Amino acid sequence: MPYQRSLTIVAPVRAGAERDLDRILATMGDGVANGSVIDFGALDGVHFARVLLVPAAGGESGAAASGTALPASLILLSDFDVSVDAHLEQLVESAGAGIDQIFGHCEGYPEGERAGRDRLDYLRRHVVREGARYVNTSGRTVRQIRQESVLRDAIEAFLDDPGRSWDGLDPGEVRRAVREFVAQDPELAWALEPAERPGLAARAREKAHLVAVPLLSLPLVPVLLVVAPFYAVLLRLHEQRDEAPRVKPDEERVRLLAALEDHVVQNPFTAIGQVKPSRFRRLTLVVVLFYLDYATRHFFNRGDLAGVKTIHFARWVFIDGKRRMFFASNYDGSLESYMDDFIDKVAWGLNLVFSNGIGYPRTRWLVHGGARDELAFKDYLRVHQVPTGVWYSAYDRLTALNIQQNERLRAGLSGGDAREWVQSL
């Protein structure tokens, strides 16, 4: 079994087809996908998925550094447990007509009667590699999450049975009774075995990557020590020169975005912006994302992104030749609490990445200021947020904390402090 994988497909929309495509997407969901056109729930091991339309940019609204307009793009994102090839093949097999219906509005999509191979080749050509990605807990599958949720419900029902009395029993005896109940139920007996984890080959690749990046980076340290003062001077010059206008989001747009949120206990967030038009900023962002990806892959992979514990999956992705970047996440609770969580706990991390985008609140030395200007930062996010009506969650009534507690409940059946385990119920 591999670790969780992700898929990012970005396809430019044909000129004049944006409005028709937007109408189709509107029929596919109203903040939660309804399973029409593409049924992500029919695919193996999908945690989260979404389809969205990113509008064109350019001209007076913000031309790219080259002066050329940036096209509207259709984006499909998914997070899953199988290999990327298996996921793509199943997507084409199960939703070929739906793929035609939406990607048929994109440039270069095969015309006439299409075979599965035509669709697959097109999607593969438009796969984009993420600059960085975050997974709440490496190796935890959809199957495990769903099973452990069922396990909790069953155990709580067993303990709440009015025909049973637990008075006078110590926690160890209660746990033994629960273990016997679980062992005798063929639908629950799996819980007495350890959760499935990635195979040896997958774990070896992760260990190799963990060691390789520092080893390859080590020879660059002397160069960095020489370059650092010059970089610092250039950074401050850019920070002082870059414009940081305060732009308020349109009230109608805010209402539209709000109508797509809070349908279940989780929400999707998608925001896109243009990278500041300089090689210095672009290079800074590439390096920051490279090491961010390393950190999230190996250190922030057990339910905690530098203090933020409500995110299930997230990714940072360059598009349009690195002239734009989008950020997409799946998180618990309201957008307001999500933004506050980031501001309070990891504002410096937000600044590291997003200060390289046009219009971001002014920063100092890359990590200070910026998101600390709370109102300006929240306005910036709303202005750059993209409506996400087609969004799928495989476990939309479970928060990240619920999932973690359910995992601990299962592990506690086989050992640990019995009193703490009983109290967790």
C-alpha positions as CSV (number, residue, x, y, z in Angstrom):
1,M,0.0,0.0,0.0
2,P,1.4,3.4,-0.9
3,Y,1.2,6.6,1.1
4,Q,-1.7,8.9,0.2
5,R,-1.3,10.4,-3.2
6,S,-2.7,13.5,-4.9
7,L,-3.7,14.5,-8.4
8,T,-3.8,18.0,-9.8
9,I,-5.1,18.5,-13.4
10,V,-5.1,22.0,-14.9
11,A,-6.5,22.5,-18.4
12,P,-6.9,25.9,-20.2
13,V,-10.5,26.6,-21.1
14,R,-11.3,27.4,-24.8
15,A,-12.0,31.1,-25.6
16,G,-15.7,31.7,-25.2
17,A,-16.4,28.4,-23.4
18,E,-16.0,29.7,-19.8
19,R,-19.7,30.6,-19.3
20,D,-21.0,27.3,-20.6
21,L,-18.5,25.4,-18.4
22,D,-19.5,27.4,-15.4
23,R,-23.2,26.5,-15.9
24,I,-22.3,22.8,-16.0
25,L,-20.3,23.0,-12.8
26,A,-23.3,24.7,-11.1
27,T,-25.3,21.6,-11.8
28,M,-22.7,19.4,-10.1
29,G,-22.9,20.8,-6.6
30,D,-23.8,23.7,-4.3
31,G,-20.8,23.5,-2.0
32,V,-20.9,19.7,-1.8
33,A,-20.7,17.6,-5.0
34,N,-24.0,15.8,-5.8
35,G,-22.4,12.9,-7.7
36,S,-23.7,14.0,-11.1
37,V,-21.3,14.2,-14.1
38,I,-18.5,12.8,-12.0
39,D,-19.1,10.6,-8.9
40,F,-16.0,10.7,-6.9
41,G,-17.6,8.4,-4.3
42,A,-17.5,5.6,-6.8
43,L,-13.7,5.7,-7.0
44,D,-11.4,3.7,-4.7
45,G,-9.8,5.3,-1.8
46,V,-10.7,9.0,-2.5
47,H,-10.5,11.2,0.6
48,F,-11.4,14.6,-1.0
49,A,-11.9,15.9,-4.5
50,R,-13.1,19.0,-6.2
51,V,-13.6,20.5,-9.6
52,L,-13.5,24.3,-10.1
53,L,-13.1,27.0,-12.7
54,V,-10.3,29.5,-12.2
55,P,-11.1,32.8,-14.1
56,A,-8.8,34.4,-16.7
57,A,-6.6,37.2,-15.6
58,G,-4.8,39.9,-17.5
59,G,-5.2,43.4,-18.9
60,E,-6.3,46.0,-16.4
61,S,-7.2,43.4,-13.8
62,G,-3.5,42.4,-13.5
63,A,-1.3,41.5,-16.5
64,A,1.4,38.9,-16.1
65,A,5.0,40.0,-16.2
66,S,5.2,39.2,-19.9
67,G,2.1,41.3,-20.6
68,T,0.1,38.3,-21.9
69,A,-3.2,37.4,-20.4
70,L,-3.6,34.3,-18.2
71,P,-6.3,31.9,-19.4
72,A,-9.3,30.6,-17.5
73,S,-8.5,27.0,-16.3
74,L,-10.5,24.0,-15.4
75,I,-8.9,22.4,-12.3
76,L,-9.6,18.9,-10.9
77,L,-8.0,18.0,-7.5
78,S,-8.2,14.7,-5.6
79,D,-6.5,13.0,-2.6
80,F,-6.5,9.2,-2.5
81,D,-4.9,6.0,-1.3
82,V,-4.2,4.2,-4.6
83,S,-1.5,4.9,-7.1
84,V,-1.9,7.9,-9.5
85,D,-2.1,5.6,-12.5
86,A,-4.8,3.5,-10.9
87,H,-6.8,6.5,-9.9
88,L,-6.6,8.1,-13.4
89,E,-7.6,4.9,-15.1
90,Q,-10.6,4.4,-12.7
91,L,-11.6,8.0,-13.2
92,V,-11.7,7.6,-17.0
93,E,-13.5,4.2,-16.8
94,S,-16.2,5.2,-14.3
95,A,-16.8,8.8,-15.5
96,G,-15.7,8.9,-19.1
97,A,-18.9,10.8,-20.3
98,G,-18.5,13.2,-17.4
99,I,-14.9,13.9,-18.3
100,D,-16.0,14.6,-21.9
101,Q,-18.7,17.0,-20.6
102,I,-16.4,19.2,-18.6
103,F,-13.0,18.9,-20.3
104,G,-14.6,19.1,-23.7
105,H,-14.7,22.9,-23.0
106,C,-10.9,22.9,-22.8
107,E,-8.2,23.5,-25.4
108,G,-6.9,20.4,-27.2
109,Y,-9.5,18.0,-25.9
110,P,-10.1,15.2,-28.4
111,E,-13.0,15.8,-30.7
112,G,-15.5,13.4,-32.1
113,E,-15.9,9.9,-30.6
114,R,-13.4,9.4,-27.8
115,A,-11.9,6.2,-26.5
116,G,-10.8,5.7,-22.9
117,R,-7.2,6.0,-24.0
118,D,-7.8,9.4,-25.6
119,R,-9.3,10.7,-22.3
120,L,-6.5,9.2,-20.3
121,D,-3.7,10.6,-22.5
122,Y,-5.3,14.1,-22.3
123,L,-5.6,14.1,-18.5
124,R,-2.0,12.8,-18.1
125,R,-0.7,15.6,-20.3
126,H,-2.4,18.1,-18.0
127,V,-1.2,16.7,-14.7
128,V,0.7,19.4,-12.7
129,R,3.1,18.6,-10.0
130,E,2.4,20.3,-6.7
131,G,5.0,22.7,-5.3
132,A,4.2,21.4,-1.8
133,R,1.5,19.3,-0.2
134,Y,0.3,18.5,3.3
135,V,-1.3,15.3,4.6
136,N,-2.8,15.3,8.1
137,T,-1.6,11.8,8.9
138,S,0.6,9.8,6.5
139,G,-0.6,6.4,5.7
140,R,-4.1,6.7,7.1
141,T,-6.6,5.4,4.5
142,V,-10.2,6.1,3.8
143,R,-11.1,2.6,4.7
144,Q,-9.4,2.9,8.1
145,I,-11.1,6.2,8.8
146,R,-14.6,4.9,8.0
147,Q,-14.0,1.6,9.8
148,E,-12.8,3.3,13.0
149,S,-15.8,5.6,13.0
150,V,-18.1,2.6,12.8
151,L,-16.1,1.0,15.6
152,R,-16.7,4.0,17.9
153,D,-20.4,4.0,17.2
154,A,-20.6,0.3,18.0
155,I,-18.6,0.5,21.2
156,E,-20.6,3.5,22.5
157,A,-23.9,1.7,21.7
158,F,-22.6,-1.4,23.6
159,L,-21.7,0.7,26.6
160,D,-25.0,2.6,26.5
161,D,-27.1,-0.6,26.4
162,P,-29.6,-0.1,29.3
163,G,-29.5,-3.9,29.9
164,R,-25.9,-3.7,31.0
165,S,-24.5,-2.3,34.2
166,W,-20.9,-1.1,34.6
167,D,-21.2,-0.1,38.2
168,G,-18.3,-1.3,40.4
169,L,-16.1,-2.4,37.5
170,D,-12.7,-0.9,37.1
171,P,-11.5,0.5,33.8
172,G,-9.5,-2.7,33.0
173,E,-12.6,-4.8,33.3
174,V,-14.6,-2.5,31.2
175,R,-12.0,-2.7,28.5
176,R,-11.9,-6.5,28.6
177,A,-15.7,-6.6,28.2
178,V,-15.4,-4.3,25.2
179,R,-12.6,-6.4,23.7
180,E,-14.8,-9.5,24.0
181,F,-17.7,-7.7,22.4
182,V,-15.5,-6.6,19.5
183,A,-13.8,-10.0,19.1
184,Q,-17.2,-11.8,18.9
185,D,-18.5,-9.5,16.1
186,P,-17.2,-10.6,12.7
187,E,-17.9,-7.0,11.5
188,L,-15.6,-5.5,14.2
189,A,-12.9,-8.1,14.9
190,W,-10.5,-6.4,12.5
191,A,-10.1,-3.7,15.2
192,L,-8.0,-6.0,17.3
193,E,-5.3,-6.0,14.6
194,P,-2.9,-3.1,14.0
195,A,-4.1,-0.6,11.3
196,E,-2.7,-1.2,7.8
197,R,0.4,0.9,7.0
198,P,2.4,1.6,3.9
199,G,4.6,-1.3,2.7
200,L,8.3,-1.7,3.2
201,A,9.2,-0.3,-0.2
202,A,7.1,2.9,0.3
203,R,8.6,3.4,3.8
204,A,12.1,2.9,2.4
205,R,11.5,5.6,-0.3
206,E,10.3,8.0,2.4
207,K,13.4,7.4,4.5
208,A,15.6,7.8,1.5
209,H,14.0,11.2,0.8
210,L,14.3,12.2,4.4
211,V,18.1,11.7,4.3
212,A,18.8,12.7,0.7
213,V,17.5,16.3,0.8
214,P,19.8,17.4,3.8
215,L,22.7,15.6,2.3
216,L,22.3,17.3,-1.1
217,S,21.7,20.6,0.6
218,L,24.7,20.5,2.8
219,P,27.3,21.4,0.1
220,L,25.3,24.6,-0.6
221,V,25.7,25.9,2.9
222,P,29.0,27.8,2.3
223,V,27.5,29.4,-0.8
224,L,24.4,30.4,1.1
225,L,26.5,32.0,3.8
226,V,28.1,34.2,1.2
227,V,24.9,34.9,-0.6
228,A,22.7,35.6,2.4
229,P,23.7,39.3,3.0
230,F,23.1,40.1,-0.7
231,Y,19.8,38.3,-0.5
232,A,18.8,40.2,2.6
233,V,19.5,43.5,0.9
234,L,17.5,42.6,-2.2
235,L,14.7,41.3,-0.1
236,R,14.3,44.5,1.8
237,L,14.5,46.5,-1.4
238,H,11.7,44.4,-2.9
239,E,9.6,44.6,0.2
240,Q,9.8,48.4,0.3
241,R,9.2,48.8,-3.4
242,D,6.3,46.3,-3.8
243,E,2.8,47.8,-3.7
244,A,0.5,46.5,-1.1
245,P,-2.9,48.1,-1.8
246,R,-5.8,47.2,0.6
247,V,-8.5,45.8,-1.6
248,K,-11.9,45.1,-0.1
249,P,-13.8,42.0,-1.4
250,D,-17.1,42.7,-3.2
251,E,-20.1,42.1,-0.9
252,E,-22.0,40.0,-3.5
253,R,-18.9,37.8,-4.0
254,V,-18.6,37.3,-0.2
255,R,-22.3,36.2,-0.1
256,L,-21.7,33.8,-3.0
257,L,-18.7,32.3,-1.3
258,A,-20.5,32.1,2.1
259,A,-23.4,30.2,0.4
260,L,-21.0,27.4,-0.6
261,E,-19.6,27.0,2.9
262,D,-20.6,25.2,6.1
263,H,-22.8,22.5,4.6
264,V,-21.0,19.8,6.6
265,V,-18.4,19.8,9.4
266,Q,-15.6,20.4,6.8
267,N,-15.0,23.0,4.1
268,P,-12.9,23.4,1.1
269,F,-10.7,26.5,0.5
270,T,-9.2,27.5,-2.8
271,A,-7.4,30.8,-3.5
272,I,-5.3,31.9,-6.4
273,G,-3.0,34.8,-7.0
274,Q,-0.4,36.1,-9.3
275,V,3.3,35.8,-8.3
276,K,5.1,39.1,-8.1
277,P,6.7,39.8,-11.5
278,S,10.4,39.3,-10.7
279,R,12.8,36.4,-10.9
280,F,13.8,37.1,-7.3
281,R,10.3,36.6,-6.0
282,R,9.7,33.5,-8.2
283,L,13.0,31.9,-7.1
284,T,12.2,32.7,-3.4
285,L,8.8,31.0,-3.7
286,V,10.2,27.9,-5.5
287,V,12.8,27.4,-2.7
288,V,10.3,28.1,0.1
289,L,7.9,25.5,-1.4
290,F,10.6,23.0,-1.9
291,Y,11.6,23.0,1.8
292,L,8.0,23.4,2.9
293,D,7.1,20.2,1.1
294,Y,10.1,18.5,2.8
295,A,8.9,19.7,6.2
296,T,5.3,18.7,5.7
297,R,6.3,15.3,4.3
298,H,8.5,14.3,7.1
299,F,7.8,16.4,10.2
300,F,4.3,17.8,10.0
301,N,2.7,14.5,9.1
302,R,0.9,13.5,12.3
303,G,-2.0,15.8,12.5
304,D,-0.3,19.1,13.2
305,L,0.8,21.7,10.7
306,A,2.9,23.9,12.9
307,G,0.1,24.2,15.5
308,V,-2.8,24.1,13.1
309,K,-4.7,20.8,13.6
310,T,-7.8,21.3,11.6
311,I,-6.5,20.6,8.1
312,H,-7.0,17.2,6.4
313,F,-5.1,17.8,3.1
314,A,-3.6,20.9,1.5
315,R,-1.5,21.8,-1.6
316,W,0.4,24.7,-3.1
317,V,0.5,24.6,-6.9
318,F,2.2,26.8,-9.6
319,I,0.2,27.2,-12.8
320,D,0.6,29.4,-16.0
321,G,4.4,29.0,-16.1
322,K,4.8,29.9,-12.4
323,R,3.0,33.3,-13.0
324,R,0.1,32.2,-10.8
325,M,-0.1,29.9,-7.8
326,F,-3.1,28.5,-6.0
327,F,-3.6,27.0,-2.6
328,A,-6.2,24.4,-1.8
329,S,-7.1,22.8,1.5
330,N,-9.8,20.7,3.2
331,Y,-10.3,21.9,6.8
332,D,-12.7,21.7,9.7
333,G,-15.1,24.5,10.9
334,S,-15.8,27.9,9.5
335,L,-13.5,30.0,7.3
336,E,-13.3,32.7,10.0
337,S,-12.0,30.2,12.6
338,Y,-9.6,28.7,9.9
339,M,-8.1,32.1,9.2
340,D,-7.8,33.0,12.8
341,D,-6.1,29.7,13.5
342,F,-3.4,30.5,10.9
343,I,-3.0,34.1,12.0
344,D,-2.6,33.1,15.6
345,K,-0.3,30.1,15.2
346,V,1.6,30.3,11.9
347,A,1.5,33.9,10.5
348,W,5.2,33.7,9.7
349,G,4.6,30.6,7.6
350,L,1.8,32.4,5.6
351,N,4.2,35.3,5.0
352,L,7.0,33.0,3.8
353,V,4.8,31.8,1.0
354,F,2.1,34.4,0.2
355,S,4.2,37.5,0.6
356,N,5.6,36.6,-2.9
357,G,2.1,37.2,-4.3
358,I,0.8,40.5,-5.8
359,G,-1.3,42.5,-3.3
360,Y,-0.3,40.7,-0.1
361,P,-0.1,42.9,3.0
362,R,3.4,44.4,3.4
363,T,6.0,42.2,5.1
364,R,9.4,42.8,6.7
365,W,12.2,40.3,6.3
366,L,9.8,37.9,4.7
367,V,8.2,36.6,7.9
368,H,7.1,39.7,9.9
369,G,4.0,41.8,9.3
370,G,1.8,40.5,6.5
371,A,-0.8,38.2,8.0
372,R,-0.4,40.0,11.4
373,D,-2.5,42.8,9.8
374,E,-5.6,40.6,10.4
375,L,-8.2,42.6,8.5
376,A,-6.0,43.2,5.5
377,F,-5.0,39.6,5.4
378,K,-8.6,38.4,5.6
379,D,-9.6,40.8,2.8
380,Y,-6.7,39.5,0.7
381,L,-7.9,35.9,1.1
382,R,-11.5,36.7,0.2
383,V,-10.5,38.7,-2.8
384,H,-8.4,35.8,-4.1
385,Q,-10.7,32.9,-3.1
386,V,-12.3,30.9,-5.9
387,P,-15.9,29.5,-5.5
388,T,-15.8,25.8,-5.0
389,G,-19.2,24.3,-5.6
390,V,-18.1,20.8,-6.7
391,W,-16.4,19.3,-3.6
392,Y,-16.4,15.8,-2.3
393,S,-15.5,14.4,1.1
394,A,-15.5,10.7,1.9
395,Y,-16.2,11.3,5.7
396,D,-17.9,14.7,5.9
397,R,-19.2,14.3,9.5
398,L,-15.7,13.7,10.9
399,T,-13.3,16.4,12.0
400,A,-9.6,15.8,12.1
401,L,-9.9,15.5,15.9
402,N,-12.7,12.9,15.6
403,I,-10.5,10.8,13.2
404,Q,-7.6,11.0,15.6
405,Q,-9.7,10.0,18.6
406,N,-11.2,7.1,16.7
407,E,-7.7,5.9,15.8
408,R,-6.7,6.1,19.5
409,L,-9.8,4.2,20.5
410,R,-8.9,1.3,18.3
411,A,-5.3,1.3,19.5
412,G,-6.4,1.4,23.1
413,L,-8.2,-1.9,22.7
414,S,-4.8,-3.6,22.6
415,G,-2.9,-1.7,25.3
416,G,-2.2,1.5,27.1
417,D,-3.8,3.1,30.2
418,A,-7.2,1.6,30.6
419,R,-8.5,4.5,32.7
420,E,-7.6,7.1,30.0
421,W,-9.1,4.9,27.4
422,V,-12.4,4.6,29.2
423,Q,-12.5,8.3,29.9
424,S,-12.0,9.0,26.1
425,L,-15.4,7.3,25.6
